[in-house]
Amino acid sequence: ARVSALCPMDTPTLLLLQLLLAPAASFLPSIWSLLAAPSSITHQDLTEEAALNVTLQLFLEQPPPGRPPLRLEDFLGRTLLADDLFAAYFGPGAPSRRFRAALGEVSRANAAQDFLSTSKNDPDLHFDAERLVQGRRRLVGALRETLVAARALDHTLARQRLGAALHALQDFYSHSNWVELGKQQPHPHLLWPRHELRSLAQAGDPTCSDCGESSCPGNLLGFTLLTSGYFGTHPSKPPGKCSHGGHFDRSSSQPPRGGINKDSTSPGFSPHHMLHLQAANLALLASIQAFSLLRSRLGDRGFLRLLDITPASSLSFVLDTTGSMGEEINAAKIQARRIVEQRRGSPMEPVHYILVPFHDPGFGPVFTTSDPDSFWQQLNEIHALGGGDEPEMCLSALELALLHTPPLSDIFVFTDASPKDAFLTHRVESLTQERRCRVTFLVTEDPSRVQGRARREILSPLRFEPYEVVALASGGEVIFTKDQHIQDVAASIGDSMPDLVTLPLEPPVVVPGRPLVFSVDGLLRRVTVRIHREVSSFWIKNPAGISQGQEEGEGPLGHTHHFGQFWMVTINDPPETGTWEIHVTAKGIPRVRVQAQTSLDFLFHFGIPMEDGPHPGLYPLIQPVAGLQTQLLIEVTGLGSRGNPGDPLPHFSHVVLRGLREGAELGRVPLEPVGHRERGLLAASLPPTLLSTAGPFSLELIGQDGGGRGLHRAAPQPCTVVPVLLEVRRKRKVQLGMERAGVAPPLTCPPLQLNGPPGFLDPGSKAPLSLRIVSFSGPQDLDLRTFVNPSFALTSNLSRVCLEPNESAWGSLWLEVPDSAAPDSVVTVIVTATGREASPGPPTHAFLRLLVLAPAPQDQLAAPAYSSEPVLTTSSPAILPSTLATRGRAGGGLVSNPWWGTVGGMLLLSGLVSW
């Protein structure tokens, strides 16, 4: 009755209800799920607990260079948090932002298995319907894909596949009767593909008795065979078999009624709720085994990169190599050498190096390495060659760099030419936001210079606008300078790269006659002010009323460096707290940026709350969609590195949405804490009226520190409200059509976040993909374009779509993988929906990453001649799960576990040869 009574304004909700009520079953997906079952342990809890334990294990085994080794006893009795681990290992204030972002990718990919239409109804991916052998095969396959993607240096894809693998692994202990059989350890053969699964219930074996209550503690028949419950109607439950159970399981109303799942502590969701903690106990131990297995196969360095266990970013250069670029190339070499030498052996040493050259008409190839000496050698071999015409293929090279650069990295572009490939502007812009990489352009365009650069036509003064668009979207800058200043400017920018946050300005751009205002709090250090373009004069005033002008050298507030039209003022530490002002007089619109070092920062992502159905949680979005109510989830980093341990925690109370170009405040929404306060998780509900117009906006957090003084932080990159929801994924059926929202097929998870169903690409094959577009707001007339890297053939039966409000369309694509495709490589598919004249607004992009895999070993499931039991390799004290070593997030369910209490050091498990 509730659905049928929806008014037209609620039609987007109707689209979502089709997903909410669709079958899916497992541990509750994420922290958001605790609204339905507050004391339950979620997939997110299990995943993060396991990752933190293996990270602590790694830190204990490898003492940090130049610092005392960690001691296990220092973590006993405390909640194990990423901030604390990083502060103990890398030093106070070391940012854990990248590590927490990587854990978030794995956790969201894990939770999404309950939301994706390609996975939520597949019993093989949840160990349902007694498909235990098939489930183990899919689990092992996902772990293998994780290894391949990590070795191919696509860690985003590796984390997606790892999340899928962990979801299945954790579901085994909740959906099977392993706990009810009295087992106290994880299944010894589940992760080892060369062992057969034995003692399995067969098709004719009855497994459950009838139970008409929500709680069914004794409904399993007395037997010692391994079974799991059936969920929904596909496949149908045979007579005498167990159901998954819960109010949303249709099979649980058919005899024998009831079920056996242990997903939560709520009887309404889980008939075996009384065994939830025991199931979570074993799922956590099994997840630790899985992480340890990956560590053993990737090595410590590869495992560190898989989870971004470092405070440092990567170093990525995109370099114009035409004949006029001699000074710029030398500046890039000097900057790279400076960064490498200053940070070698320190926690801030870059973990990855990327170099992409370009000229006209070519660009690339991309060079990637984790060895700084190899990077320097490659960079040192680049020289300015030939004249070339302006413009150049700059954006093509930048796109190539983005596809190979890890998320949350800085990319520097050196050029003296405008882009010849300006048509790529919006795609590159979207890719910077999907990768969350900051792009800084260092442009030495000098209209008076005529040597070295040939021009075939008079060029527009707006020809650099694509760089401005990309820089704005990525949170970067476009800095114009001249040859004689490029080395100094590059050095200044390079020094400001690591672990700095950008402070919000009010107004965000220079307005004649008005000062720029920013706030400094007691948690900020190394405050720098950068001003460039045609500046006549400027002066800075601190809260005490002390001012400093543009004169170079030492002043009352700090030191000023001046190179041509570029100024940088480094404020003395500690900076005066309170409100600062910057007064600028200039021609045109000068650029002003204020940055500072701090451990207090935040991550964010968007989602749609799923509060009904078998698995409440957040349906993830990378960008909010116009007309759709959206949840904003904030994760504050650096709470554990606040001054004195006894100080109160900083507190953020509101989030401000601000228009990007004009700086007008669009709305202010209160933030509510989610889960334990130490985790720093906050949520805000963004109503559709706040996101009614497609376009960019910035996020700012407002709050107070432990002493009641103001805090103000801005997201490092802006966000964009996109006009439509666009997804591309692997599929099994070919379809094309269009339907009204009320009868459209169930909405699936946005593709910017997640990979398609399990499986991979074979050389010489033709892979079907599906495309889905949904409009929740006004009518849309859209052109669709596709791009594949590497350049495989891709055909589509949908090139244009017209949508009315609350209407969806879907089509099919075919990706042709040539015989020559490199095994164990990554293919990226990008689909772009661009509005025609009648549908203005930013383009919408969808990204899908797929693996080309070499054939698996033929004897993968053959039993080895040796045991797969854990091999104890050290006599050091046991590495305990954080719920044992600390008063952890997942409760105290592991205290009595005898097996884990005897295991020391890293688990080196036999049977790995088949991986």
FITORLO-155452 format. One record per residue (C-alpha): x, y, z; residue in three letters. Coordinates in pm, whole numbers, plus 32768, in hexadecimal, padded with zeros to 4 digits. Layout:
REM FITORLO-155452
XYZALA
...
//
This chain:
REM FITORLO-155452
800080008000ALA
812080EA8049ARG
81AE80C37EEAVAL
806380EC7E3ASER
8021822E7EF8ALA
815C82DB7E80LEU
8123842D7DE3CYS
81DB84907CA1PRO
82EF853C7D69MET
834183ED7E09ASP
837C83337CC4THR
84F783297CF4PRO
84B382777E3CTHR
83E581787D7BLEU
851281327C9ELEU
85E380EE7DD1LEU
84DA80157E77LEU
85027F1F7D59GLN
86677EED7DCELEU
86137EF57F40LEU
85197DDB7F26LEU
85ED7D037E3FALA
86887BC87ED5PRO
87E07BD97F73ALA
88707B4680B0ALA
89B17B54817FSER
8A477C0082B2PHE
89BE7D6282BALEU
8A8F7E2881C1PRO
8B157F5C8273SER
8B108044839FILE
89D580E08312TRP
89297F8E8340SER
89437FB284BBLEU
8812809284B2LEU
874C7F50847DALA
880E7E6A8567ALA
88E47F45864DPRO
89B37E3586F7SER
8A077D7285BCSER
8B5E7D458521ILE
8B617DAF83B4THR
8C2D7D528281HIS
8CD67EA582A6GLN
8D367E57840EASP
8DC77D0483B1LEU
8E887D8D8288THR
8F217EB3833FGLU
8F717DE98479GLU
90277CE383ACALA
90EB7DE582E3ALA
91547EA0841ELEU
91C97D6084C6ASN
92A07CF5839EVAL
93277E598383THR
93887E5584F3LEU
94257D0184BCGLN
94F57D8D839CLEU
955B7EBE846BPHE
95C77DE1858ELEU
969C7D0684AAGLU
97407E2783EDGLN
97B87F3A84D8PRO
97A18096843FPRO
98EB812C83C2PRO
9979821E84C0GLY
986881DF85C0ARG
984580EB86E3PRO
978B7FA78695PRO
961D7F8786EELEU
95B87EB38818ARG
947B7DE48820LEU
94397E3A898BGLU
94127FA8892AASP
92D77F4B886CPHE
92397E66896ELEU
90FE7EEC8A0CGLY
90D37FF88901ARG
8FF6801887D2THR
90CE7FD386A1LEU
90B380FF85B7LEU
916A81538476ALA
91CF82A984FCASP
9273820C862EASP
932C8109855DLEU
93B782128474PHE
941B82FA8591ALA
94D181DD8641ALA
958481608508TYR
95C28293842FPHE
95C5839D853FGLY
94CB848B85DFPRO
93E7853684E7GLY
9431844383C9ALA
92F8844E82EEPRO
9235830982CDSER
914F839A81C3ARG
91C182BC80A4ARG
91B7817F8174PHE
905881CE81EFARG
8FE98222808FALA
906C80D18014ALA
8FB9801A812FLEU
8E7E80D780CFGLY
8E9D805B7F68GLU
8EB77EF37FDEVAL
8D997F1880D8SER
8CAC7FBC7FE0ARG
8CFA7EB67ED7ALA
8CB07DAF7FE0ASN
8B637E4A8041ALA
8B007E817ED6ALA
8AEC7D0B7E9BGLN
89987D237F44ASP
89287E3D7E5BPHE
89B07DF17CFFLEU
88AF7D417C2ASER
89C67C697B9DTHR
8A2A7BE47CF4SER
89117C0B7DF1LYS
88407AE87D6BASN
895F79FE7D17ASP
897178E97E20PRO
8AD478957DB8ASP
8B4979EA7E34LEU
8AA879C27F8CHIS
8AD7784C7FCFPHE
895D78217FC0ASP
888776FC7F48ALA
898E75F57F9FGLU
8A6776737E7FARG
8B9F76577F52LEU
8C8C75C97E4CVAL
8C1E76D17D51GLN
8C3C77DF7E5BGLY
8D9F77787EB1ARG
8DF9777F7D3EARG
8D7478E27D1BARG
8E21794D7E5ELEU
8F7178C97DE6VAL
8F39796C7C93GLY
8EF97AC17D31ALA
90367AA27E01LEU
90FB7A457CCBARG
906F7B767C17GLU
90D97C477D43THR
923E7BCC7D1CLEU
92437C047BA4VAL
91B67D657BBDALA
92AB7DBE7CD5ALA
93D27D407C09ARG
93507E067AE0ALA
93597F377BCBLEU
91E27F777BAEASP
91A47F7C7D23HIS
9047800C7D00THR
8FD97ED77C41LEU
909B7DF87D32ALA
8FDF7E8C7E5AARG
8E927E597DACGLN
8EDA7CEB7D71ARG
8F647CC57ED2LEU
8E217D537F5DGLY
8D587C567E95ALA
8E357B387F0DALA
8E1C7B9F807ALEU
8CA37BBD8061HIS
8C837A567FEFALA
8D7F79DA80EELEU
8CCB7A85820CGLN
8B777A0F8192ASP
8BE878A481AAPHE
8BEE78B68325TYR
8A9E7963833BSER
89E1789D8232HIS
8A65773B8269SER
8A47765E839CASN
8BC0766183DETRP
8B86770F852DVAL
8A6576288589GLU
8B4974FD854DLEU
8C15757A8674GLY
8D4275EF85ABLYS
8E2D76DA8665GLN
8F18772A8545GLN
8EEA77A483DEPRO
8EB3769782D9HIS
9010760B8290PRO
8FD675E08119HIS
8EFC770580B0LEU
901B77E28039LEU
90F276C87FB0TRP
907276637E57PRO
913975207E41ARG
906A74847F58HIS
8F1273F47F1AGLU
8DF274547FFELEU
8D7B731980ABARG
8C5672A88184SER
8B5A737680BBLEU
89E3733E80D1ALA
895B72A67F91GLN
881E72F97ED3ALA
874C71EF7F80GLY
87C4723480E3ASP
86BF72E881BCPRO
876973F7828ATHR
866374C1834ACYS
8523748F8411SER
83FC757D840AASP
841076BA84E1CYS
82EE77AE84EFGLY
839E78B085CAGLU
849079C98579SER
859979268651SER
85EE77BE85F0CYS
8708773C86D2PRO
86C175C886A1GLY
864175A3853FASN
877874FA84ADLEU
8759738184A1LEU
885E72B2855AGLY
8968726E8452PHE
8AD672C48411THR
8ABF732A82A3LEU
8B02748B822ALEU
89D57547819DTHR
895976A9815FSER
8804774E8142GLY
8735779E800FTYR
86CB79057FD6PHE
85A679817F05GLY
852178BC7DE1THR
865478907CFFHIS
86B2777E7D25PRO
857B76F37DCASER
85A276447F18LYS
858274C57F03PRO
84B274108008PRO
855D73E98159GLY
866974EF8118LYS
86BB761C81F3CYS
8662777F8197SER
873E78AE81C9HIS
862579468297GLY
85AB7A9D82FCGLY
847A7B6C82A2HIS
84F47BB0813FPHE
85457A4680E3ASP
842179BA801BARG
84A17857803FSER
8484786781BBSER
8307785881AASER
8317770680F8GLN
834275CF81D0PRO
842975A18278PRO
83F7770882ECARG
84F877DF839EGLY
866677F48341GLY
87CE77E083B6ILE
8879792B8361ASN
894579DF8468LYS
89657B2E83B3ASP
88F77C0784D8SER
88877C0B8642THR
871F7C4E85D8SER
862C7B2585C5PRO
85707BDD84B4GLY
869F7BC183D1PHE
874B7A8B845ESER
86A0795284EDPRO
87F178E6857FHIS
88397A3F860CHIS
88B679A38751MET
89EB79238694LEU
8A387A6E85E8HIS
8B707AB986B9LEU
8BFF795D8684GLN
8BCC797B850DALA
8C6B7AD5850CALA
8D8E7A4B85D9ASN
8DDF794384D2LEU
8D9C7A3383B0ALA
8E987B278446LEU
8FA07A1A8470LEU
8F6479A2830BALA
8F807B09828BSER
90CD7B2E833FILE
913D79EC8293GLN
90D77A7D8143ALA
91977BC1817BPHE
92C57AFA81F4SER
92B07A2180BDLEU
92B67B547FDELEU
93DB7BDE80A0ARG
949E7A9C806DSER
94547A987EF7ARG
948F7C0B7EB4LEU
95AE7C3B7FA7GLY
95B17D4E80A9ASP
95F07E647FADARG
94D37DF17ECDGLY
93E97DC77FF5PHE
943C7F248073LEU
93DD7FB07F1FARG
92A07EDE7F0ALEU
92187F888043LEU
92DB80CE801DASP
9381809A816FILE
945281D58152THR
942A8348819APRO
94D3839D804EALA
943783DA7EFBSER
94B683767DA6SER
957E845B7CC2LEU
94F684837B63SER
958385617A4CPHE
94E585B378FCVAL
95F28658782ALEU
95ED871776E0ASP
972486AE761DTHR
9717879B74F4THR
984788697497GLY
97EB89A1755DSER
97D088E376A6MET
993F88CE770AGLY
991D89A57842GLU
97DB88FB78AEGLU
9871879F7886ILE
999D88087955ASN
98B188957A5DALA
97F3874C7A69ALA
993A868D7A92LYS
99AD87707BAAILE
985D875D7C5BGLN
985385E37C3FALA
99B885C17CBEARG
996B86AF7DDDARG
983685EA7E47ILE
98E4849A7E27VAL
9A1885047EECGLU
995C85C07FFCGLN
986C84A58043ARG
993B836E7FFCARG
992582848125GLY
981D835981D5SER
96A9830D8201PRO
965D841380F7MET
972D836A7FE6GLU
9646833C7EB9PRO
95D081D77E90VAL
959981EC7D1AHIS
962882B87BF9TYR
957882FE7AAFILE
95FF83B4797ELEU
953F83FF783DVAL
95E284CF7727PRO
951F8577760FPHE
9550864D74DCHIS
949A8670738EASP
9405858C7314PRO
946D8482740EGLY
945C84427582PHE
94DF83337668GLY
9544822A76A8PRO
95038229781CVAL
962981CB78F9PHE
95DA81497A56THR
96C380CE7B66THR
96E780BD7CDDSER
986280E97CC7ASP
98CD82577CE3PRO
9A1982147C34ASP
996881787B07SER
987B82A27AFBPHE
999A83977B06TRP
9A5582DB79F6GLN
992182DC7915GLN
98E2844D7955LEU
9A4D84A37917ASN
9A3B840677BCGLU
992884F6774DILE
999B861D767CHIS
98EA872B75B7ALA
98CD86AC7451LEU
984E87637320GLY
97788898730AGLY
9615881B72F1GLY
94E588F572C0ASP
9412898873D2GLU
932388FD7446PRO
939687A974CEGLU
92FB86617543MET
930A86C176B1CYS
91B8863E7728LEU
91ED84ED767FSER
933084C57742ALA
928785397882LEU
916F843D7852GLU
9273832A7826LEU
931E83997967ALA
91D4839B7A25LEU
9187823779B7LEU
92D381C57A4DHIS
92F082A87B7DTHR
9274822B7CD0PRO
915282EA7D70PRO
919784157E50LEU
92D7846E7D95SER
936B85AD7D09ASP
93AD85D37B93ILE
948A86E77B08PHE
94698754799CVAL
9588881A78FBPHE
953888C277B0THR
954A8A0776F0ASP
942E89B57600ALA
92B489A97603SER
91FF885B75D0PRO
91BD87D97475LYS
90CE86D97508ASP
8FE687C575C3ALA
8EC286DD7572PHE
8F4585FE768CLEU
8F13870F7791THR
8DDA86887838HIS
8E4D851E7830ARG
8F99857778D2VAL
8EE2865779C8GLU
8E0385367A33SER
8F2984467A43LEU
8FE1852C7B37THR
8EB3851D7C1DGLN
8E8983A57BF8GLU
8FFA83767C4DARG
8FF9849C7D43ARG
914485157CB6CYS
91B4867F7CC4ARG
9242870E7B80VAL
932C883B7B7ATHR
938488D77A29PHE
94CE89977A10LEU
94AD8A5E78CEVAL
95CB8B317842THR
94FF8BCE772BGLU
95AD8D0E76BFASP
95048DC7759BPRO
96498E7D754ESER
970B8D3C7514ARG
97118CD873A6VAL
98338BE6739BGLN
980B8A7073C0GLY
96908A6473A8ARG
95EA8A7A7254ALA
94838AF0723AARG
93A48AAF7112ARG
92908B9D7178GLU
923E8CBB7262ILE
91E48C1D73AELEU
90C68C8A7490SER
911D8D3075DDPRO
90298C347677LEU
90EB8B0975F3ARG
91628AAD7752PHE
8FFE8A9B77DAGLU
8FFB891A77CFPRO
911E891C78C4TYR
905A8A0379A9GLU
8F2B891C799CVAL
8FF687E479EEVAL
90BA88927B03ALA
8F7C89187BA3LEU
8ED687C27B9CALA
900787177C31SER
905288157D3FGLY
9192887C7C8DGLY
921589BA7BEAGLU
928C8A4C7AA2VAL
93C78B167AE1ILE
94518BEF79C8PHE
95BF8C4979DCTHR
96EF8C8278FFLYS
98228BB678AAASP
99058C71799AGLN
981A8C2C7AC0HIS
979C8ACD7A75ILE
989D8A197B4DGLN
98558AF07C80ASP
96DC8ADA7C54VAL
96E989617C1FALA
97BD89367D58ALA
96C78A067E25SER
959D893E7DA9ILE
964E87F27DDDGLY
96A788487F43ASP
953888897F90SER
94BD873C7F04MET
94BF8649802BPRO
93AF86328135ASP
932D8797810ELEU
91C288018116VAL
912D892C8061THR
907F8A238146LEU
8F318AB480D2PRO
8F2B8C268075LEU
8E048D11809BGLU
8DBA8D7B7F8DPRO
8E658C637ECBPRO
8EE18D517DBAVAL
8F6A8EB27DC4VAL
8E598FBC7DBFVAL
8ED491257D96PRO
8EBB91E47EDCGLY
8E8290AE7FB5ARG
8F898FEE807BPRO
8FAC8E758065LEU
8F6E8DE281BFVAL
8FE68C928246PHE
8FF08BF1839FSER
91208B5E844BVAL
90F28A69856BASP
91E889D48661GLY
920D8890859CLEU
92A8893B846BLEU
941B89618421ARG
94EA89CD82F2ARG
93E18ABF8275VAL
943A8B428119THR
93928C4A8041VAL
93C78C397EC7ARG
93658D5D7DE6ILE
93A28D6C7C70HIS
93358E117B2AARG
93458F8B7AE7GLU
935890027C4FVAL
939F91747C95SER
93B191597E0FSER
9339908A7F36PHE
9351908180B0TRP
92F58F7F81B8ILE
926B8FCD8315LYS
925E8ED88439ASN
91578ED18551PRO
92318FB0862BALA
922C90C18522GLY
9397909384B3ILE
93C590BD833BSER
94C990598239GLN
94E490D480D3GLY
956E90407F96GLN
96DA909A7FD3GLU
97BF8F6F7FA6GLU
98748EE080D0GLY
98278EC78244GLU
96FF8F8882CCGLY
963C8F9A8413PRO
955D8E7583ACLEU
96498D9982E3GLY
972B8D7C81B4HIS
96C98DF08056THR
97558D547F18HIS
971C8E0C7DCEHIS
97578D827C6EPHE
96C98E5D7B5AGLY
954E8E5F7B8AGLN
95588D507C95PHE
95668D937E0CTRP
956E8C9B7F2AMET
955F8D068096VAL
95BF8C01819CTHR
95218C6282E9ILE
95F58C378422ASN
959A8B128507ASP
94CD8B0685D7PRO
93DA8BE68518PRO
92F38CD185D2GLU
919E8C2C85F6THR
90678CE28584GLY
8FFA8D9E844DTHR
90FF8E0C834DTRP
90D18EFC8228GLU
91758F1780D3ILE
914F905B800CHIS
91AB90477E9BVAL
91B7914C7D87THR
91E290BE7C2AALA
918490C77ABDLYS
90898FBD7A60GLY
90488EAC7B5FILE
917B8E427C25PRO
91958CE87CBAARG
91B78CC37E33VAL
91E68B7C7EF1ARG
92228B408063VAL
92A689EC80D3GLN
9314895A821EALA
9394881B82B9GLN
92A6876283A0THR
9244860283F8SER
90D6866A8423LEU
9034863882CEASP
8F0F85768242PHE
8EA084828138LEU
8D41847580ADPHE
8C5E83AE7FCDHIS
8AF283B57F67PHE
89E982AB7F7BGLY
887882627F81ILE
87FB81D980CEPRO
8765807E80B7MET
869F806C81FBGLU
85B47F53819AASP
85ED7DFD8105GLY
86C87CDE817DPRO
88067DAF8187HIS
87E47F1D81E1PRO
89147FEB8184GLY
899180FA809ALEU
897280CC7F24TYR
8AB6817A7EB3PRO
8AD4829E7DC3LEU
8C0F83547D56ILE
8B5084917D00GLN
89EF84F77D67PRO
88E084E97C5EVAL
87F5860D7C1EALA
869E85D97CBBGLY
870184B17D95LEU
871084C37F10GLN
8873846B7F73THR
8930841880AFGLN
8A8784B380E6LEU
8B7083E081BDLEU
8C9F84918253ILE
8DCE83DD82E3GLU
8EA784C783B3VAL
9018846B83B9THR
911684D784BBGLY
903C84C885F2LEU
913A83E38697GLY
925584DF8664SER
91B485FF8720ARG
92A486AE8814GLY
929286038966ASN
91E684AD8976PRO
9101852E8A88GLY
907D865389BCASP
8F1486418946PRO
8EE385D587DFLEU
8EAF86DF86D5PRO
8D4586F18668HIS
8CAF874C8516PHE
8B4287B68527SER
8AE4882983C7HIS
8B4287FF825CVAL
8B298927816EVAL
8AEA88FB7FFALEU
8B718A1F7F31ARG
8B528A6E7DBFGLY
8CA88A457D25LEU
8CC88B6D7C3CARG
8C058C7F7CF2GLU
8C448C027E53GLY
8ADA8C2B7EC0ALA
8A678B4C7FDDGLU
896F8A4F7F53LEU
890E89B9809FGLY
897E895A81FFARG
89238800827FVAL
8958877583DFPRO
8A42864D8411LEU
89E4852584EAGLU
8AE28430857DPRO
8ACE82C68507VAL
8B5E81B185E1GLY
8C7481E786DEHIS
8CE9835086EBARG
8E5882E986DEGLU
8E228270857AARG
8DC783CF8508GLY
8C9E83648432LEU
8B97846D83EFLEU
8A658473830FALA
898E85828275ALA
884E855F81ACSER
885586348071LEU
86F086757FF7PRO
86A286757E81PRO
865C87EC7E8CTHR
87C688287EEELEU
883E87577DC7LEU
873687C27CCDSER
882588657BD4THR
894387AF7B2BALA
8A9488537B5EGLY
8BCB88647C3BPRO
8BD488BB7DACPHE
8CCB88AB7ECCSER
8CA888078021LEU
8D1488B38163GLU
8D01883182C7LEU
8CB7891C83EBILE
8CFF88BB8553GLY
8DCA88F4868EGLN
8F08886A8721ASP
8F2287D8887EGLY
8F3D89348914GLY
8E0789BC8869GLY
8EC68A80875FARG
8E4C8A7E85F8GLY
8EB6897F84F3LEU
8E8889A5837DHIS
8EF388A1827CARG
8EB188848106ALA
8EAC8750802AALA
8FE587427F4FPRO
8F1087227E16GLN
8DBE87AB7DB3PRO
8C9386CB7D6CCYS
8BA186D27C49THR
8A2C86977C43VAL
8A0385C87B06VAL
88C185D87A38PRO
8889845F7A20VAL
88F0831A7ABELEU
89CE826179C6LEU
8A5C810479EEGLU
8B198008791CVAL
8B587EA3798BARG
8B937D3F7918ARG
8A567C8178C8LYS
89D07B34785CARG
889E7B997791LYS
887D7C87766CVAL
876B7D867696GLN
86FD7ED57615LEU
85D57F997685GLY
853980B87741MET
843280BA7851GLU
839181A37949ARG
8428819F7AA2ALA
830380EB7B3CGLY
833A7FB37A6EVAL
84A97FCA7A14ALA
858D7EA87A70PRO
86327ECB7BC5PRO
872D7FE27BE1LEU
88927F6D7C04THR
89BD80087CAECYS
8A6C812C7C01PRO
8B9A80B87B3CPRO
8C8D81C67BA6LEU
8CC181017CE3GLN
8CAD7F957C89LEU
8D147E8A7B93ASN
8C177DA97AE8GLY
8BCC7C3F7B3APRO
8CDC7B407B80PRO
8D967ACA7A4EGLY
8E9E7B537968PHE
8EFB7B8A77FELEU
8F9A7A7E7729ASP
907F7ADA7605PRO
8FC37AA074C1GLY
8E6C7AC57563SER
8D477BB4753ALYS
8CC47C2A768BALA
8B617CB476AFPRO
8B347DEA7786LEU
89F47E9877EBSER
89AA800A7803LEU
88A380A978E3ARG
8836821878F6ILE
873482A279E9VAL
86AF84077A09SER
861984717B55PHE
85E285DE7AF7SER
858D869179B2GLY
857F860C784DPRO
86CC85A977B3GLN
874285947649ASP
889684EB7656LEU
89A6847B7568ASP
8A71834B75D6LEU
8BE18319758BARG
8CD0820175EDTHR
8E4781E47622PHE
8F2180B4766BVAL
908680A776E9ASN
91387FF0764CPRO
9090802C74FESER
8FB77EF774E1PHE
8E897F0173FBALA
8D457F5A74ADLEU
8BF27F677404THR
8AA87FDE7494SER
893C7FCD742FASN
88EC811074E6LEU
8985825A7478SER
8874834F74DCARG
8762834775E2VAL
8641842D763ACYS
85BB840C779BLEU
849284A4784DGLU
84A084DC79C7PRO
84BB83927A86ASN
84FA82CC794AGLU
861281D37908SER
86B5814477D3ALA
87AA802A77A1TRP
88707F9A7684GLY
89887EAB7629SER
8AF77ECA75D2LEU
8BE77DC4754DTRP
8D567DD475A7LEU
8E3A7D1574B9GLU
8F737C947564VAL
907B7C45745CPRO
91507B0C7465ASP
927D7BEE749CSER
91F07C7D75E2ALA
92F57C6676F2ALA
92977B6777FDPRO
926F7BEA795FASP
92307D4D78E9SER
91207E4E7931VAL
90247EDB783AVAL
8F6D8021788ATHR
8E1F807277E8VAL
8D9681D67800ILE
8C3682377793VAL
8BD483A5777BTHR
8A728434776AALA
8A72859A76E9THR
893C867676DDGLY
88D387127597ARG
886B88817580GLU
871B88397622ALA
87C487897749SER
88D9886B77CEPRO
89AB87EE78EBGLY
8AF48740792DPRO
8B3785F5787DPRO
8B0C84B57946THR
8C1C83AA7938HIS
8C22823C799CALA
8D5D816D79C9PHE
8D8B7FF579C2LEU
8ED07F3B79F9ARG
8EF87DD67982LEU
900F7CD5798CLEU
90A47C0E786FVAL
91137AD0791CLEU
91FC79BC78B2ALA
9165785D78C9PRO
915B77D27A2BALA
9228769C7A7EPRO
917375607A13GLN
91AE74AF7B5FASP
913C75D27C32GLN
905374FB7D09LEU
913673CC7D27ALA
918C736E7E8BALA
92FA73A57EE5PRO
93CF729E7F8FALA
9406737B80BDTYR
9330741C81C8SER
9291757381ACSER
928A75AB8323GLU
932F76EC83A0PRO
94A876DF83BCVAL
952877A384E9LEU
965C7861847ATHR
96B7792785B2THR
96A879058727SER
96477A70875BSER
950F7AC88824PRO
93C57A8D8779ALA
933C7B968690ILE
91DB7BBD870DLEU
90AE7C468657PRO
90627DA686C5SER
8F2D7D2E8778THR
90187C698859LEU
913F7D53886CALA
90597E7E889ATHR
8EF97ED488F2ARG
8EB17EC18781GLY
8D8F7F2286A4ARG
8D147DC18670ALA
8CE17D7287E1GLY
8D8E7C6B88B2GLY
8D257B2F8803GLY
8E857AA087D9LEU
8EFF7A9A8940VAL
8ED879248972SER
8F6278B68822ASN
908177C78872PRO
910D77938715TRP
915C78FC86C2TRP
91F6792E8818GLY
930B783A87BBTHR
935E78C28665VAL
948979A9864FGLY
950C7A7E8533GLY
94987A6E83CDMET
93DC793C8359LEU
9495788E8242LEU
9397779581C8LEU
93EA767880E2SER
9325762C7FACGLY
9382777F7F16LEU
942F76EB7DE9VAL
92E376D07D34SER
92AD78487D3ETRP
//
